[in-house]
């Protein structure tokens, strides 16, 4: 058996998830729902409320639910609405931000800029958990009139994540199936907001029915054929065994763990080998 891989988080795609993909792509599994956009949002919302791995308490306050082509689409819409120079991002965030602007000035908790929106990965992959200052950041944002947008790309493969999203600074939440459903091949998810803004890019996208029908229908098929919390239910015991075997520190994202040197080690290949 190979050792854990440092400085990476590889996604887990096992035989079951690969087979589901093949059946969807081949047409063996297919969705024929008439109102497929509404059906996808309903099934997705059921998943968010049913998962035992994470708890987004009071998410029902976010009654506007719109389809996104993964969390990348969600992030891009925030940047488009505010301008790349008017969005705050913390250090050790998604590498995409550095590619957009190699000179990005990282926001610092305790010294956030007033009236400037903040996007924060929730959970934060650099910590395999919520950002250690997450709740302090929300309170600081409230004092400084900062809209906080939660990029929950990793929540579908996380466990023991609990957030009361009624905090007044939280303005939107983006969640996709990509990581928890092994579905980077079909990026699809939902953005939750408290109010609809008709000049917002995602709202325009949804109102014009621009979400690719195939992506939405494939999302319905994934939600119907992949059990909720499938990855943690299947691999938690193996994950904990690897933590013990390699003397690692448990994280809340299934695919990785911390070494005693605080380096993140990818475990996906080992989970499949066990």
MOUR-V446986 format. One record per residue. N is the residue number from 1. PHI is phi as a letter, one per 40 degrees, with the letter a starting at -180 (* if undefined). OMEGA is omega in whole degrees, -180 to 180 (NA if undefined). Layout:
n=N phi=PHI omega=OMEGA
n=N phi=PHI omega=OMEGA
This chain:
n=1 phi=* omega=179
n=2 phi=c omega=180
n=3 phi=c omega=174
n=4 phi=d omega=-179
n=5 phi=c omega=-177
n=6 phi=c omega=171
n=7 phi=f omega=177
n=8 phi=a omega=171
n=9 phi=b omega=179
n=10 phi=c omega=180
n=11 phi=c omega=-178
n=12 phi=c omega=176
n=13 phi=b omega=-177
n=14 phi=c omega=-176
n=15 phi=c omega=180
n=16 phi=c omega=-178
n=17 phi=c omega=177
n=18 phi=c omega=179
n=19 phi=c omega=177
n=20 phi=d omega=178
n=21 phi=d omega=-179
n=22 phi=c omega=-180
n=23 phi=c omega=178
n=24 phi=c omega=-177
n=25 phi=c omega=-179
n=26 phi=c omega=-178
n=27 phi=g omega=177
n=28 phi=c omega=169
n=29 phi=b omega=178
n=30 phi=a omega=-180
n=31 phi=b omega=180
n=32 phi=b omega=-179
n=33 phi=d omega=179
n=34 phi=c omega=180
n=35 phi=c omega=-170
n=36 phi=c omega=178
n=37 phi=c omega=179
n=38 phi=c omega=180
n=39 phi=c omega=179
n=40 phi=c omega=-179
n=41 phi=c omega=179
n=42 phi=c omega=-179
n=43 phi=c omega=179
n=44 phi=c omega=180
n=45 phi=c omega=175
n=46 phi=c omega=178
n=47 phi=c omega=-179
n=48 phi=c omega=-179
n=49 phi=c omega=-174
n=50 phi=c omega=-177
n=51 phi=d omega=175
n=52 phi=c omega=-177
n=53 phi=c omega=180
n=54 phi=a omega=-178
n=55 phi=b omega=174
n=56 phi=b omega=-175
n=57 phi=c omega=179
n=58 phi=g omega=178
n=59 phi=c omega=177
n=60 phi=c omega=175
n=61 phi=c omega=179
n=62 phi=c omega=-170
n=63 phi=c omega=175
n=64 phi=c omega=-176
n=65 phi=b omega=-176
n=66 phi=b omega=-175
n=67 phi=c omega=174
n=68 phi=b omega=177
n=69 phi=c omega=-178
n=70 phi=g omega=-178
n=71 phi=c omega=174
n=72 phi=c omega=177
n=73 phi=d omega=178
n=74 phi=d omega=180
n=75 phi=c omega=-178
n=76 phi=d omega=-179
n=77 phi=c omega=178
n=78 phi=c omega=179
n=79 phi=c omega=180
n=80 phi=c omega=-177
n=81 phi=c omega=-173
n=82 phi=b omega=-175
n=83 phi=g omega=-175
n=84 phi=c omega=180
n=85 phi=c omega=-177
n=86 phi=b omega=175
n=87 phi=b omega=179
n=88 phi=c omega=179
n=89 phi=b omega=-179
n=90 phi=c omega=177
n=91 phi=c omega=-180
n=92 phi=g omega=177
n=93 phi=c omega=177
n=94 phi=d omega=-176
n=95 phi=c omega=179
n=96 phi=d omega=-178
n=97 phi=c omega=179
n=98 phi=c omega=178
n=99 phi=c omega=176
n=100 phi=c omega=-177
n=101 phi=a omega=-179
n=102 phi=d omega=-178
n=103 phi=b omega=-178
n=104 phi=d omega=176
n=105 phi=c omega=-174
n=106 phi=c omega=175
n=107 phi=c omega=-177
n=108 phi=b omega=177
n=109 phi=d omega=-175
n=110 phi=g omega=-179
n=111 phi=b omega=178
n=112 phi=c omega=-178
n=113 phi=c omega=-178
n=114 phi=c omega=172
n=115 phi=g omega=-177
n=116 phi=b omega=-175
n=117 phi=d omega=-180
n=118 phi=b omega=170
n=119 phi=b omega=180
n=120 phi=b omega=176
n=121 phi=c omega=-174
n=122 phi=a omega=3
n=123 phi=c omega=-174
n=124 phi=c omega=-173
n=125 phi=c omega=179
n=126 phi=c omega=179
n=127 phi=b omega=-177
n=128 phi=f omega=-174
n=129 phi=a omega=168
n=130 phi=c omega=173
n=131 phi=d omega=-176
n=132 phi=d omega=178
n=133 phi=b omega=-170
n=134 phi=d omega=-174
n=135 phi=c omega=174
n=136 phi=c omega=178
n=137 phi=c omega=179
n=138 phi=c omega=-180
n=139 phi=c omega=178
n=140 phi=c omega=179
n=141 phi=c omega=179
n=142 phi=c omega=180
n=143 phi=c omega=-172
n=144 phi=b omega=178
n=145 phi=f omega=179
n=146 phi=b omega=174
n=147 phi=c omega=-180
n=148 phi=b omega=180
n=149 phi=b omega=-176
n=150 phi=c omega=175
n=151 phi=c omega=-174
n=152 phi=c omega=-179
n=153 phi=d omega=-174
n=154 phi=c omega=-172
n=155 phi=c omega=-178
n=156 phi=c omega=176
n=157 phi=b omega=-177
n=158 phi=b omega=179
n=159 phi=b omega=179
n=160 phi=g omega=173
n=161 phi=b omega=-179
n=162 phi=b omega=-179
n=163 phi=b omega=170
n=164 phi=c omega=-174
n=165 phi=c omega=175
n=166 phi=c omega=178
n=167 phi=d omega=-171
n=168 phi=c omega=-179
n=169 phi=c omega=-178
n=170 phi=c omega=-176
n=171 phi=b omega=178
n=172 phi=a omega=-180
n=173 phi=b omega=177
n=174 phi=b omega=-178
n=175 phi=b omega=176
n=176 phi=b omega=-180
n=177 phi=c omega=-166
n=178 phi=d omega=-171
n=179 phi=c omega=-177
n=180 phi=c omega=-179
n=181 phi=b omega=-178
n=182 phi=f omega=-168
n=183 phi=b omega=174
n=184 phi=c omega=177
n=185 phi=c omega=-177
n=186 phi=a omega=-175
n=187 phi=c omega=-179
n=188 phi=a omega=-180
n=189 phi=a omega=-177
n=190 phi=b omega=171
n=191 phi=b omega=178
n=192 phi=b omega=174
n=193 phi=b omega=-180
n=194 phi=c omega=180
n=195 phi=a omega=180
n=196 phi=c omega=176
n=197 phi=b omega=-168
n=198 phi=c omega=175
n=199 phi=c omega=-180
n=200 phi=c omega=-177
n=201 phi=d omega=-179
n=202 phi=c omega=177
n=203 phi=c omega=176
n=204 phi=d omega=-180
n=205 phi=d omega=-179
n=206 phi=c omega=-179
n=207 phi=c omega=180
n=208 phi=c omega=-180
n=209 phi=f omega=-177
n=210 phi=c omega=177
n=211 phi=c omega=-178
n=212 phi=d omega=-178
n=213 phi=d omega=-178
n=214 phi=c omega=180
n=215 phi=c omega=-179
n=216 phi=c omega=180
n=217 phi=c omega=176
n=218 phi=c omega=176
n=219 phi=c omega=176
n=220 phi=c omega=-179
n=221 phi=c omega=177
n=222 phi=c omega=-178
n=223 phi=c omega=-180
n=224 phi=c omega=-171
n=225 phi=b omega=175
n=226 phi=b omega=-179
n=227 phi=d omega=176
n=228 phi=d omega=-180
n=229 phi=g omega=-177
n=230 phi=d omega=-173
n=231 phi=c omega=-179
n=232 phi=c omega=180
n=233 phi=c omega=-178
n=234 phi=c omega=-167
n=235 phi=b omega=-176
n=236 phi=d omega=-179
n=237 phi=c omega=177
n=238 phi=c omega=179
n=239 phi=d omega=-179
n=240 phi=c omega=177
n=241 phi=c omega=178
n=242 phi=c omega=177
n=243 phi=d omega=-179
n=244 phi=c omega=-176
n=245 phi=c omega=-175
n=246 phi=b omega=178
n=247 phi=f omega=-179
n=248 phi=b omega=178
n=249 phi=b omega=-175
n=250 phi=c omega=174
n=251 phi=b omega=180
n=252 phi=b omega=173
n=253 phi=b omega=-169
n=254 phi=d omega=-168
n=255 phi=c omega=-171
n=256 phi=a omega=177
n=257 phi=a omega=178
n=258 phi=c omega=167
n=259 phi=c omega=179
n=260 phi=c omega=176
n=261 phi=c omega=-179
n=262 phi=g omega=172
n=263 phi=c omega=177
n=264 phi=c omega=179
n=265 phi=b omega=177
n=266 phi=c omega=-178
n=267 phi=b omega=-173
n=268 phi=d omega=-178
n=269 phi=c omega=179
n=270 phi=c omega=177
n=271 phi=c omega=180
n=272 phi=c omega=-179
n=273 phi=c omega=-173
n=274 phi=c omega=NA
